[in-house]
Amino acid sequence: PMGVDTSRQAPDQGSHRPAAYSGEAEGEGLLSFAGVMLMIVSIVNVIGGIAAIDDANFYVGSAAYQFGDLNTWGWVLLCTGVGQFLAGVGVFTRNQFARWLGVGFAGLNMLAQFVFLPAFPLWCLAIIAVDTIIIYALLAYGGRESAV
């Protein structure tokens, strides 16, 4: 507006970041979150896969699957968990291949969880939600740094 001196107004307090975060790139926290969650979900998948392979009473015994059985999906979860852990470690090294591997394994895990729904429904839905956040973080903030 005309005649208003904007140079004397207080700076926007909402955009002030503490000094500890001044060197942090945009989305760095969400990317770290994705790496941590990839590793946590991988450990859960490995444990769940071993339980399914061993026919533990942990899962619903009367669950019917479109194809395969509890043992088959246990192996899928075990292999997916190992891949997710490796991708999670790679995300912390900012490796682009590991980032795409993380997206792929999170997507594969989402599909496996959909098929695994009859065995453990609420847990599968929670893991699907976490995988969605992982994929978003890796795709939105995991890109290469722009050349200056």
C-alpha positions in Angstrom: 0.0 0.0 0.0 1.1 3.5 -0.7 2.6 5.5 2.2 3.2 2.4 4.4 6.7 2.0 5.6 7.3 -1.8 5.6 11.0 -1.6 6.5 10.1 -1.0 10.2 7.7 -4.0 10.6 8.7 -6.9 12.7 10.0 -9.9 10.8 7.7 -12.9 10.4 8.2 -14.9 13.6 6.7 -18.1 12.0 9.6 -18.5 9.5 12.4 -18.2 12.1 14.3 -21.5 12.4 16.6 -22.3 15.3 20.3 -22.1 14.6 20.7 -25.9 14.8 18.5 -26.2 11.7 20.0 -23.5 9.6 22.1 -25.8 7.4 19.3 -28.4 7.0 17.8 -28.7 3.5 14.1 -28.6 2.9 12.5 -32.0 3.6 15.7 -33.4 5.3 13.7 -34.3 8.4 11.0 -36.2 6.4 13.7 -38.0 4.4 15.3 -39.1 7.7 11.9 -40.2 8.9 11.5 -42.3 5.7 14.8 -44.0 6.3 14.0 -44.7 9.9 10.6 -46.0 9.1 11.9 -48.2 6.3 14.2 -49.9 8.8 11.5 -50.2 11.5 9.0 -51.7 9.1 11.7 -54.0 7.7 12.3 -55.4 11.2 8.6 -55.9 11.8 8.3 -57.6 8.4 11.2 -59.9 9.1 9.7 -60.9 12.5 6.2 -61.3 11.0 7.6 -63.2 8.1 9.5 -65.7 10.4 6.3 -66.0 12.4 4.2 -66.8 9.3 6.8 -69.3 8.0 6.7 -71.0 11.4 2.9 -71.1 11.4 2.8 -69.2 14.6 -0.6 -68.6 16.3 0.1 -64.9 15.9 -2.0 -64.7 12.8 -5.7 -65.5 12.2 -5.7 -69.3 11.5 -8.9 -69.3 9.3 -7.6 -66.6 6.9 -8.3 -67.4 3.2 -5.9 -65.9 0.6 -6.4 -65.2 -3.1 -3.3 -67.3 -3.9 -0.7 -69.0 -1.7 -0.9 -69.6 2.0 0.4 -68.1 5.2 3.8 -69.8 4.6 4.1 -68.3 1.1 3.3 -64.8 2.3 5.7 -65.2 5.2 8.5 -65.7 2.8 7.3 -62.6 0.8 7.3 -60.5 4.0 10.8 -61.8 5.0 12.4 -61.0 1.7 10.6 -57.6 1.5 11.9 -56.8 5.0 15.5 -57.6 4.1 15.2 -55.4 1.0 13.6 -52.6 3.0 16.4 -52.6 5.6 19.1 -52.3 3.0 17.2 -49.5 1.3 16.7 -47.7 4.6 20.5 -47.8 5.3 21.1 -46.5 1.7 18.6 -43.6 2.3 20.9 -42.3 5.1 23.9 -42.3 2.7 21.8 -40.3 0.2 22.2 -43.0 -2.4 19.8 -42.5 -5.3 19.6 -46.1 -6.2 18.7 -46.9 -2.5 16.0 -44.2 -2.6 14.3 -45.8 -5.6 14.8 -49.3 -4.0 13.0 -47.9 -1.0 10.2 -46.7 -3.1 10.0 -50.1 -4.8 10.1 -52.1 -1.6 7.6 -49.8 0.2 5.2 -50.3 -2.8 5.8 -54.0 -2.9 5.2 -54.2 0.8 1.9 -52.3 0.4 0.8 -54.9 -2.1 1.9 -57.7 0.1 0.0 -56.2 3.1 -3.2 -55.9 1.0 -3.0 -59.6 0.3 -2.0 -60.3 3.9 -5.1 -58.4 5.2 -7.1 -61.6 6.1 -4.4 -62.7 8.5 -3.9 -59.5 10.5 -6.2 -56.7 9.2 -5.6 -53.7 11.5 -1.9 -54.1 11.5 -1.8 -54.4 7.7 -3.7 -51.2 7.4 -1.3 -49.4 9.7 1.7 -50.6 7.7 0.0 -49.6 4.4 -0.3 -46.0 5.8 3.3 -45.9 6.9 4.4 -47.2 3.5 2.4 -44.4 1.9 4.3 -41.8 3.9 7.6 -43.4 3.1 6.9 -43.3 -0.6 5.8 -39.7 -0.4 8.9 -38.7 1.5 11.3 -40.5 -0.8 9.7 -39.1 -3.9 9.0 -35.6 -2.8 12.3 -34.9 -0.9 14.8 -37.5 -2.0 15.8 -35.9 -5.3 19.3 -34.9 -6.3 20.6 -31.6 -5.0 20.4 -28.9 -7.6 23.7 -27.7 -9.1 24.5 -24.1 -8.1 
